[in-house]
Amino acid sequence: MSYDVIVLGSGPGGYPAAIRASQLGKKVAIIEKESLGGICLNWGCIPTKALLKSAQVYEYLKHAQTYGINASGTHDFGAVVKRSRGVADKMSKGVTFLMKKNKIDVIMGFGKLVAANKIEVTAADGSKQVVEAKNIVIATGGRARQLPSMPIDGKKIIGYREAMVLPEQPKSMIVVGSGAIGVEFAYFYNSMGTKVTIVEFLPRIVPVEDEDISKELEKQYKKSGIDIMTNAEVTKVDTTGAGVKATVKTKDGEITLEADIMLSAVGVVANIEGIGLETIGVKTDKGKIIVDQYQQTSVPGVYAIGDCTPGQALAHVASKEGINAAEHLAGHKPEAIDYNNIPGCTYCTPEIASVGYTEAKAKEAGYEVKVGKFPFMASGKASAAGATEGFVKVIYDAKYGEFLGCHMIGANVTEMIAEAVTARKLETTAHEILNAVHPHPTMSEALKEATAVAYGEAIDI
């Protein structure tokens, strides 16, 4: 079987790469070992958002009287999980439809490179076949990182996959790691009634975010009953009893935490083992496949995208990289990705969204900055919605007004960040943001208001 392009992996990078290559007239196949849509659609981005929405609805019910509504309710944990799986299944079937629509052959099985233009596919029943193509796109994604001190057993020490389908809701949980995965599950389980403790090795939670964002989330989480330990390291876990006993090293000495279950959320590692990279000479560094600005590896005709490469491990990054790879192998010259203008979103409550430089990074880069912060407490729409937690923070270059960074925490901010991304892409200045009329009342006008604060022109605070 011979193709113009074979994509190895059907996640949020792989399937767009396959579709774009097909749109450009290429004969395309995609190889997938598990479910179309990859981790994102089946065990990541999509089903977690369904869980978080259920938690949010339950929170609304618990505070219905705040809105003048008399309502009460309990939750069915099993039904919440079932709804999440249903959403994931629907999205995976949607990818199946897209493959048929774009005339892309789907080959189920584990793919291994045996030559620069050949992949051996081992099906679930052990049967093997070899397919070949002029170009190959590696889109094998990533998986949960495991630490030696807390090996995932799937029962008492779990990863994100198990966290989405637990048969029973635990009464208590230790969440190790406070990146997006950690804080999202912490919010979900805390909202459902589980006693949650977050343990973070670094000095603050969501450590990649602006420091002000970290402080605000910690404040809101503590208010909601989540215990948070920073500068803390789990050194040992005992699972011999009914639950888990974790030995935690802190700056004040060792302590022991007990819970029903522990969630390991300490990052992601690339899936690059056993796929034949060494066989064909694809170069790697620090567990990632080395690529150029067009996603080309060290082997001509072989591309790599998404979590198995050095860019940010985000679905939308993988998608854009996949499209760029498809366009380049078809003879086009796509615009290189600006990795400093990639939005990051965390879907806990309050939500977090950010793009560009943090205040600290901007100063490190040598910029003199103007910083503005507008609290949602001063927003009419936020007050009407009962969602006054959080703020929008903007960072501008004092000399030219260049939009250096935007950091948001609050309700629906993941829907608002695209304005800042687009503005930065168009090299918009602070004065253009100020002169762009924003609708009132909306949460989105907080971006303009924060800019006004930075320039001493604030009206509403």
C-alpha positions in Angstrom: 0.0 0.0 0.0 1.5 3.3 -1.1 0.6 6.9 -0.2 1.8 10.4 -0.7 1.5 11.0 3.1 1.2 8.8 6.1 0.4 10.4 9.5 1.4 8.3 12.6 -1.2 9.3 15.2 -4.6 10.8 15.0 -4.7 13.4 17.8 -5.3 17.1 17.5 -2.1 17.4 15.4 -2.3 14.3 13.4 -5.8 14.4 12.0 -5.6 18.1 10.9 -2.3 17.3 9.2 -4.0 14.4 7.3 -7.0 16.6 6.3 -4.8 19.5 5.1 -2.6 17.1 3.1 -5.8 15.6 1.5 -7.1 19.1 0.7 -3.8 19.8 -1.1 -4.4 16.8 -3.4 -2.3 14.2 -1.6 -3.3 10.5 -1.1 -3.3 10.1 2.7 -3.4 7.4 5.3 -3.5 7.8 9.1 -2.3 5.2 11.6 -3.9 5.0 15.0 -3.3 2.4 17.7 -6.3 3.2 19.9 -9.1 5.7 19.1 -9.4 8.4 16.5 -8.9 11.8 18.0 -6.0 10.7 20.2 -5.6 11.7 23.9 -7.2 15.1 23.5 -10.6 14.0 22.2 -10.8 10.8 24.1 -8.9 11.3 27.4 -7.8 14.9 27.6 -9.1 18.3 26.4 -12.7 17.4 25.6 -13.9 14.9 28.3 -12.2 16.9 31.0 -14.2 20.0 29.9 -17.4 17.9 30.2 -16.5 17.0 33.8 -15.7 20.6 34.6 -19.0 21.8 33.2 -20.9 19.3 35.4 -18.9 20.6 38.4 -19.8 24.2 37.4 -23.5 23.3 37.1 -23.4 21.7 40.5 -21.7 24.8 42.0 -24.5 26.9 40.4 -27.1 24.7 42.1 -25.4 25.0 45.5 -25.4 28.8 45.2 -28.8 29.2 43.4 -30.2 31.4 46.1 -27.5 34.0 45.3 -29.3 34.5 42.0 -32.8 34.6 43.6 -33.6 31.0 42.6 -34.9 28.4 45.0 -33.3 25.1 44.0 -31.5 22.3 45.5 -29.8 19.2 44.1 -27.4 16.3 44.6 -25.0 14.8 42.1 -24.7 11.4 40.6 -21.0 10.9 40.2 -21.4 7.9 37.8 -23.8 9.9 35.6 -21.3 12.8 35.5 -18.5 10.4 34.3 -20.9 8.8 31.8 -21.8 12.1 30.3 -18.1 13.0 29.9 -17.5 9.7 28.1 -20.4 10.3 25.8 -19.1 13.7 24.8 -15.7 12.1 24.0 -17.3 9.3 22.0 -19.2 11.8 19.9 -16.1 13.8 19.1 -14.2 10.7 18.2 -17.0 9.6 15.8 -16.8 13.1 14.3 -13.1 12.5 13.4 -14.2 9.2 11.8 -16.6 11.2 9.7 -13.9 13.7 8.7 -11.6 10.9 7.6 -14.3 9.5 5.3 -15.2 13.0 4.0 -11.6 13.7 3.1 -11.0 10.2 1.6 -8.3 9.4 4.2 -7.5 5.7 4.8 -7.6 4.8 8.5 -5.2 2.0 9.5 -5.7 0.7 13.1 -2.6 -0.6 14.8 0.8 0.4 16.3 3.1 2.0 13.7 6.8 1.6 13.6 9.2 3.2 11.1 11.3 0.5 9.3 12.6 2.9 6.7 12.4 6.6 5.9 9.3 5.9 3.7 7.9 2.7 5.3 5.9 2.0 8.4 5.2 -1.5 9.8 1.7 -1.6 11.4 0.9 -4.2 14.0 -2.8 -4.7 14.5 -4.5 -5.6 17.8 -4.7 -9.3 16.7 -0.9 -9.3 16.1 -1.1 -9.3 12.3 1.4 -7.0 10.5 1.4 -5.0 7.3 3.9 -2.6 5.8 2.7 0.7 4.2 4.9 3.3 2.5 4.7 6.9 1.6 6.8 9.7 0.1 6.3 11.7 3.3 5.6 10.7 6.9 4.3 12.9 9.7 5.0 11.6 13.3 2.2 12.7 15.6 2.5 10.3 18.4 1.8 12.7 21.3 2.6 12.3 24.9 1.6 10.5 28.1 1.6 11.2 31.8 5.0 11.5 33.4 5.7 9.1 36.2 8.0 9.8 39.2 9.9 7.0 40.9 8.6 8.0 44.3 5.0 7.5 43.1 4.6 4.9 40.4 1.1 4.9 38.9 -0.8 1.7 39.7 -4.1 2.9 38.3 -5.9 2.2 41.6 -4.5 4.2 44.5 -2.0 6.3 42.5 -3.6 7.4 39.3 -3.0 9.5 36.2 -5.3 11.7 34.3 -7.0 8.8 32.4 -8.0 7.0 35.6 -9.1 10.3 37.2 -11.8 10.7 34.5 -13.4 7.3 35.0 -13.1 6.5 38.7 -15.9 4.0 39.6 -16.6 5.8 42.9 -15.9 9.3 44.1 -13.1 9.4 46.6 -13.7 11.1 49.9 -10.2 12.6 49.8 -7.5 13.1 47.2 -3.9 14.3 47.0 -3.1 16.0 43.7 0.7 16.1 43.0 1.5 18.9 40.6 -0.4 22.1 39.9 -0.1 22.6 36.2 -3.3 22.7 34.1 -4.1 19.0 34.7 -3.6 19.2 38.4 -5.6 22.3 39.1 -8.5 21.3 36.8 -8.9 18.0 38.5 -8.5 19.6 41.9 -11.4 22.0 41.1 -13.6 19.2 39.7 -13.2 16.8 42.7 -13.4 19.6 45.3 -16.6 20.9 43.7 -18.0 17.3 43.8 -17.3 17.2 47.6 -13.9 15.4 47.7 -11.4 16.8 50.2 -8.4 17.9 48.0 -4.8 18.7 48.9 -2.5 20.1 46.2 1.3 19.4 46.6 3.5 21.5 44.3 7.3 21.2 44.2 7.8 24.8 43.0 7.2 28.0 45.1 3.7 28.7 43.6 0.9 26.9 41.9 0.4 27.2 38.1 4.0 28.1 38.0 4.2 28.9 34.3 1.7 31.7 34.7 2.3 35.3 35.8 2.9 35.5 39.5 -0.3 37.6 40.1 -2.3 34.8 38.5 -0.8 32.2 40.8 -1.6 34.3 43.8 -5.2 34.9 42.8 -5.9 31.2 42.0 -4.3 30.1 45.3 -6.6 32.6 47.1 -9.7 31.4 45.4 -8.8 27.7 45.9 -8.1 28.1 49.6 -11.4 30.0 49.9 -13.2 27.0 48.3 -11.6 24.6 50.8 -8.6 23.2 48.8 -5.4 22.8 50.9 -2.3 23.9 49.0 1.3 23.0 49.8 4.1 24.7 47.8 7.8 24.1 48.0 6.8 20.6 48.8 8.0 17.2 47.4 6.4 13.8 47.7 9.4 11.5 48.6 7.5 8.3 49.3 4.0 6.8 49.0 2.7 3.8 51.1 -0.2 2.1 49.4 -0.4 -1.0 51.7 -3.3 0.3 53.7 -6.9 1.2 52.7 -5.7 4.4 51.0 -2.4 6.2 50.5 0.1 7.7 52.9 2.4 10.2 51.3 5.6 11.4 52.9 6.1 15.0 51.9 9.3 17.0 52.3 8.7 20.6 53.1 11.0 23.5 54.1 9.9 22.9 57.7 10.5 19.1 57.7 8.7 16.0 56.7 5.0 15.5 57.1 2.6 12.7 56.3 -0.6 13.2 54.2 -3.3 10.5 54.1 -6.0 10.2 51.5 -8.2 7.7 49.6 -6.3 8.3 46.4 -3.4 10.2 44.8 -3.4 11.9 41.4 0.0 12.2 39.8 -0.1 15.3 37.5 3.6 16.1 37.2 3.7 16.7 33.5 3.9 14.9 30.1 6.6 12.9 28.3 6.7 12.3 24.6 5.7 9.0 23.0 8.9 8.4 21.0 10.0 4.9 22.2 9.6 1.9 20.0 8.5 3.7 16.9 11.7 3.2 15.0 13.4 6.6 15.2 16.8 5.1 15.8 16.3 2.7 12.8 16.0 5.6 10.3 18.3 8.1 12.1 15.8 10.7 13.4 17.6 12.9 15.9 16.2 13.6 19.3 17.2 15.7 22.3 16.0 15.5 25.9 13.2 13.1 24.9 11.9 15.2 22.0 12.2 14.9 18.2 14.3 17.8 16.8 12.5 19.7 14.0 13.0 22.9 12.0 10.6 25.7 11.5 8.6 23.6 9.0 8.5 20.6 11.3 11.1 18.6 9.3 13.2 16.1 11.2 16.8 15.3 10.4 15.6 12.7 7.9 14.3 14.1 4.6 10.6 13.5 4.0 9.9 12.8 7.7 8.1 15.4 9.8 7.2 15.5 13.5 4.5 17.6 15.3 2.8 18.1 18.6 3.8 16.8 22.0 6.7 14.6 20.7 8.5 17.8 19.6 9.9 20.7 21.7 7.0 23.2 21.3 4.4 23.7 24.0 2.4 20.6 24.7 -1.0 22.1 23.7 -3.6 20.8 21.3 -3.8 24.0 19.3 0.0 24.0 18.9 -0.1 20.5 17.5 -2.9 21.4 15.1 -1.1 24.4 13.7 2.2 22.4 13.4 0.3 19.6 11.6 -1.2 22.0 9.1 2.2 23.7 8.6 3.9 20.3 8.0 1.2 19.3 5.5 1.6 22.5 3.6 5.3 22.3 3.5 5.5 18.8 2.2 3.0 19.8 -0.5 5.5 22.5 -1.7 4.2 25.5 0.1 6.1 27.8 2.6 3.9 28.2 5.6 4.6 31.1 8.0 6.7 29.9 10.9 4.9 29.6 14.3 5.6 32.4 16.8 5.8 30.3 20.0 5.7 33.5 22.1 2.2 34.2 20.8 0.6 30.9 21.8 -2.3 31.2 24.2 -2.4 29.0 27.2 -5.8 28.1 28.8 -6.6 26.4 32.1 -10.3 25.5 32.5 -10.6 25.4 36.3 -12.9 27.9 38.1 -11.9 30.7 37.9 -10.5 30.1 34.4 -7.0 31.1 33.5 -5.9 32.4 30.0 -2.6 34.0 29.0 -0.4 34.9 26.1 3.0 36.5 25.6 5.4 37.7 28.3 4.7 37.6 32.0 5.7 40.8 33.8 8.8 39.1 35.1 9.9 37.7 31.7 9.3 41.1 30.0 11.6 42.8 32.5 14.2 40.0 32.1 14.1 40.6 28.3 15.1 44.2 28.9 11.8 45.9 28.4 10.7 48.9 30.4 7.0 48.1 31.0 3.7 49.7 31.6 1.4 47.3 33.5 -2.4 47.6 34.0 -4.8 45.4 35.9 -8.5 45.6 35.9 -10.4 43.6 38.5 -13.7 41.9 37.5 -15.1 43.3 40.8 -15.4 46.6 38.9 -17.1 45.0 35.9 -20.9 45.5 35.6 -21.3 42.3 33.5 -19.2 40.3 36.0 -21.3 41.6 38.9 -24.5 40.8 37.1 -23.2 37.3 36.4 -22.1 36.8 40.0 -18.6 36.1 38.8 -16.5 39.0 40.2 -13.4 36.9 41.0 -10.2 37.6 39.1 -8.8 40.3 36.8 -7.2 41.1 33.5 -3.6 42.1 33.5 -1.8 43.6 30.5 1.9 44.4 29.9 3.1 46.9 27.3 6.4 48.2 26.3 6.7 51.7 27.7 8.7 53.0 24.7 6.6 52.0 21.8 3.3 50.6 23.3 4.0 47.1 22.0 1.6 44.6 23.5 3.9 42.3 25.4 1.6 40.1 27.3 -1.9 39.5 28.6 -2.9 37.4 31.6 -6.5 36.8 32.7 -8.2 34.9 35.6 -11.9 34.8 35.9 -15.1 33.5 34.3 -15.0 32.8 30.6 -11.5 34.3 30.1 -10.5 31.3 27.9 -13.0 32.7 25.4 -11.5 36.2 25.7 -7.8 35.6 25.2 -8.1 35.3 21.4 -8.5 39.1 21.2 -5.1 39.5 22.8 -3.5 36.8 20.6 -4.9 38.4 17.4 -3.9 41.9 18.5 -0.3 40.8 19.2 -0.2 39.0 15.8 -1.2 42.2 14.1 1.4 44.2 16.1 -1.3 46.2 17.7 -0.3 48.9 20.2 -1.8 50.0 23.5 -3.3 53.1 21.9 -5.1 51.0 19.2 -6.6 48.8 22.0 -7.8 52.0 23.7 -9.4 53.3 20.6 -11.1 50.0 19.6 -14.6 50.4 21.0 -15.5 47.4 23.2 -19.1 46.4 23.8 -20.7 47.2 27.2 -21.5 45.4 29.4 -19.2 42.5 28.7 -16.3 40.7 30.4 -14.2 41.4 27.3 -14.1 45.2 27.9 -11.8 44.4 30.8 -9.0 44.2 28.3 -9.5 47.8 27.2 -10.0 48.9 30.9 -6.8 47.2 32.0 -5.0 49.0 29.1 -6.5 52.3 30.3 -5.1 51.6 33.8 -1.6 51.1 32.4 -1.7 54.5 30.7 -3.4 56.4 33.5 -6.7 56.8 31.6 -8.9 54.5 33.7 -12.6 55.5 33.9 -14.2 52.7 35.9 -11.7 52.3 38.8 
